[in-house]
Amino acid sequence: MNESTQDQNPENSPAATAAEPMTYGYCSWHRGYSAGIRVIEVVEQGTGPGRVQSACGPCREKHALVPYADRP
């Protein structure tokens, strides 16, 4: 009988420990491109294009910004 020395716990599998995908985009606070962008504010307009403001992780921490998706 061949016993495996690997941990059979699914929580330790590479798929379970992988982080969520990082988004790359424009940070409206430091006005530059960065990874880990999250939407902070959505400005809707009746006519014409709306606007979305996004922030990177360091700017979210520095300015105490709450991502739009995490708001109640």
C-alpha positions in Angstrom: 0.0 0.0 0.0 1.4 3.3 -1.1 0.8 6.0 1.5 1.0 9.6 0.4 2.9 12.0 2.6 1.0 15.0 1.2 -1.7 16.6 3.3 -5.1 15.6 2.0 -6.8 18.6 3.5 -8.5 20.6 0.7 -8.0 23.9 2.5 -4.2 23.5 1.9 -4.6 23.0 -1.8 -3.2 25.6 -4.2 -6.6 26.5 -5.5 -7.9 27.2 -2.0 -4.9 29.4 -1.1 -4.9 31.4 -4.3 -5.8 35.0 -3.9 -8.6 36.7 -5.9 -7.6 38.1 -9.2 -6.0 41.5 -9.2 -7.5 44.3 -11.3 -5.3 46.8 -13.0 -6.6 50.2 -13.7 -6.5 53.9 -13.0 -6.5 55.2 -9.4 -8.5 58.4 -9.2 -6.7 59.5 -5.9 -3.0 59.3 -6.8 -3.8 59.7 -10.5 -1.9 56.8 -11.9 -2.2 53.2 -12.9 -2.0 50.5 -10.3 -2.9 46.9 -9.4 -5.6 46.0 -7.0 -8.1 48.7 -8.1 -11.5 48.8 -6.5 -14.5 50.9 -7.4 -15.2 53.6 -4.8 -17.8 55.8 -6.3 -20.3 55.6 -9.1 -21.7 58.9 -10.4 -24.8 58.3 -12.6 -26.1 61.0 -14.9 -29.5 61.2 -16.6 -27.9 62.3 -19.9 -24.4 61.6 -21.1 -21.8 59.3 -19.7 -21.5 58.7 -16.0 -18.3 58.4 -14.1 -16.6 55.8 -11.9 -13.9 56.6 -9.4 -11.5 53.8 -8.4 -8.7 53.6 -5.9 -5.7 51.3 -5.3 -5.0 49.6 -1.9 -2.6 52.2 -0.5 -4.9 55.0 -1.4 -7.9 53.2 0.1 -6.0 52.8 3.4 -4.5 56.4 3.3 -7.9 58.1 2.7 -10.1 55.5 4.6 -12.1 54.7 1.4 -14.7 52.0 1.4 -15.2 50.1 -1.8 -18.6 50.4 -3.4 -19.3 46.7 -3.3 -18.6 46.5 0.4 -21.1 49.2 1.4 -24.4 48.2 3.1 
